[in-house]
Amino acid sequence: MTTQTATTHSSDLDPASQESGVVGAPAPMSPVSLQDERLVDWDRYLPRAVKERIPPIAKREYDEALERCFTYSASWNLRIIKDYFLSDMVEHISGRNSQPSHYSPSLHNILIAEASVYAPKGSPLALCKVRDEFVAEAERRCGDEGSAVATIRTDLTLAHYYMSLEQPKDVQAHWHMERAVSLFNNNFKHDSQTESELREMALIYNAILLQDIQFGLVLATEPVCEQTSGLKLVGPFGSDETISAIFVAASKLAIGGHQVHNCVCDNESTPLLDLHAV
């Protein structure tokens, strides 16, 4: 079980998040922005073909796409919290921590691929061939670097990416989802955990649960995650009530989806809804 979170983040919890039904996650010791000067080597792990493009893609385009991705999807849908990601990115790039929990080069690449859907029309980031370069780089690196936690995050994001395509790549999506579940089961135990480790465990568990339910609804597969883990819902730190509300709503939606799926499966005469035919 990795313990990096305990050394890089503070232990202060936000009471506003607790009041909204979410256990507040601790804030990074030094909050980081996408324009932070410590991210001077921000493109170190991006695909060579993308970095050598003429003309090059401006950093501003990456920043704007990632900002939108964190705002509208990653934070609540993938449980990838911007401040954690950037804080651990600084730790990794600086060489202070080679295996942080919330960043890895492969996660960085697949997150840019996810963020590219938020790039404006005409931006090179919006091109399918550019997006494919980031996905290929994430696949190339995935599993060979980063902590178990970061690898799980990468697998979940890759699974979500393949599931979300206009023509879903079921095999790739299932492979990454199954590995994420396997890594979670092998690396997280309910006994002998520190408070920080339990919080990390809960955050990862809820990320897996959300993707599991989306798989059930989009790919018509049976959910594999148990809901009775006893782990509390962990959300972002800060006082933004809207973000906390989205965290709670998304988790309730996941539980509801699980219950609907079970009800349908219990009635053998009722076929599963084929979302691809809708």
N, C-alpha and C positions, 0 to 999 in steps of 0.2 A: 504494500500500500504506500503510495507516494505521499510525502508530507510537505512538499514545497510551499503549498498555500499558507501553511502556518508561519513560514518565515518571510513571506513577501507581502502579506496583507495584515492589516490591523485587525483587532478583535472587537472593535466597536460595532454594535448592531444598531440599525436605525429603527426607532420605535414606531415611526409612521408605517413602515412596511409591516411590522408585527400587527398593528391595529387592522390592517387591510386583509389579514388572513395569511400573510406570507412571513416566514422567518427571514429577516433581513440579512443579506450577505455582507461580509465585512468589506470596507473600502480599501483599495490599494494604498500603501503607504505614500506613494507619490503619484497622484493622478496624471495621466498622460493624454495629450491630444494628438490627432493625426498629423499636426504640423509641428510637433515637438522636435526641438533640435537634436535630441538624443536618438531620433530615428533617421539620422543622416544616411545610414546604410540600409534604408527601408526596402530597397529592391534587390538585396543580395541574393535571395532565393527564388526570384521570379524566373520564368523560362527564358533561356538565352535568345530564342527566336523573337520573343516579345521585346526584350531589352534592346535588340539590334534593329528594330523596325525603323524605317526612314519614311517620314519623320517619326521621332519617338512619341510615345504616349505621355502626356504631361502628368506630373504627380497630382496636380489639381483634379484631374479626371478620376484617378484612383480614389483620392480622398472623398470626393463628392459621392461616388458610387458606394463606397464602403459606409459613409455616414448614413446614407439612405437605407442601406441594408441593415445596419444596426438598429436604426429607428423603426423600420417597418417589418422586419422579419427575424433577424438573427437573435436579438435579445430575448424575445418571448417564444419564438418558434423553434429555435435550435438551442436555446439556453447558452448562447455565446455572448457574454457581457463585454461590451466595448472596453470599459476601463480595465478589466482583468486581462483581456486580449492584448491591449497595447502595453500595459505594465509588464506583462511577461515577455512581450516582444522586445522591450528594452533590455530586460534581464538576459534574454537569449543572445541578442545581437552584441551586447557588451561583453559576453563571455562569463558573466557572473553566475549564470544558471543554464546549463546545456539542455536540461530537460524540465522546463516549467510545466505547470498543469494546464495553462490556458493558451499556450502558443506553441506552434511548431511550423517549420517551413511548409510542410504539406497542408496543414490547416490553413495557412495564409493563402496558399494558391487556390484551394477549393472555395475559400470564402470570397476571393476576388471573382471567381467564376460565378458564384451565386449573386454577388453584387453587380455583375455586369448587366443583369436584366434591368437595373435601375439607371444605367448609363443613357444619356440622351441620344436620340436618333442622330446618326452621323458620326458619333464617337467611335474610334477604333475598338473600344472596349465592348461595344454592342455587336461586333462582328462575330459570327459563329466560329470562324477559324481561329480567332484570337482566344475566344472562350475555351475552345478545345485544347489550346496549348496549356492553359492553366489547369484544366482537368487532368491532362496527361502528366504534367509535372507533379500534381498532387498524388496521383496514382503511383508514379515512379518512386516517390519518397515515402509514401505511407507504410508504416510498419517498421521501417528501418531507422527511425529517429523519433525523438520525443518520448515523453513519459507515457505510461499506460493511459492516464486521463486524457492527454492531448491526442493520443491515437484513437481513443473512443470518440472524441469530439470530431476528429477527421472522418472516421468511418460513418458517423451519423450524418455529417454534412454531405459526404459523397453519396450516401444512400438517398438522402433527400433530393440531391441534384438529379440523380438518375430517375427517381420516381416522378419528378416534376416535369420531365421532358414531355413534349407534345406526344411523342411515341415513347413511353417509359421503357427503360432498359431493365426489365425485371430481374434478370440473372445477376447483373452487377449490383443492383439495389439490394437484393436479398443477401448477396455475399457479404457486403459491407455491414448490413444490419445484423446479420448473424454473428459476425466477428465482434461487433460492438457489444452485443449481449454476452458473448463468451468472455471477452476481456473484462467486462464488469463483474461477472460471476467469479472469475479467477483472481481478481485484484481487490475486491471490496468485500469485507466481512463485517457482520453486525456486532461482533464481540471485540473487545479491546480496542475501541476507537477513541481518539481524542475528539473534542468538540469540533475542531477544524476539519478533521477527517470525515466525521459524520455529516457535516455541512456539505463537503465536497461530494460525498457519496450520494446525498439526497439530490443535489443539483444534477449530477450525472444520471441518476435513476429517472428523474422527471423528464430529462431530455430524451432518454431512451423510450420512456412511456409515450411521449407525444409522437415520436416518429413511428412507434409501433402502431398506434391508433391510426395515424395517417396512412400507413401501409394497408391496414385492414380496410379502410374506406376507399382508397384509390386503386389498390391492386387486388382487392377482394381476397385478402388472406386473413387467416385467423391470428389475432393478437397473441403474443407469447409472453408478455410481461404480466407478472402478478401485481394486483393493486394493493394487496394487503401487506406491504413491506413495513408499514409503521413509520416510514421516513416522512419528516415534515416537508412541506413545500418551501423551497428556498428561492428567494427572489433577489433582485438587484438592490443595492444599497441606495440611499438617497431619499428625497422627500417627494418625488414625482408620483402623485397618487394615480395618474393615468397609467403609467408603466406597471405599477403594482396591480392595478385592476386588470390589466391585460394578462399578467402572469396568472392571476387567479382564474380568470375566465377561460384561458387556454387550457389550464389543467382540468377545470370542471368539464370542458368540452371533451377532453381526452377520456375522462372517466365515463361520461355519458355515451361516447362512441363505443367504448368497450361494452357497456351494458346493452346498448342497442344490438351490437354484433352478436352477443351471447343469446339474446332473446330470439333473434332471427335464426341462429344456428340450432337452437333448441326445438324449433318448429321445422322438421325436415321437409315439410311440404312447401315451405316458402323459400324460394331461391334467393341467393345474395344479390343485392343491387349491383348491376354492372355499370359502374360510373363511366366507362369508356363508351357506352351506348347512349348516354344522356346527351 
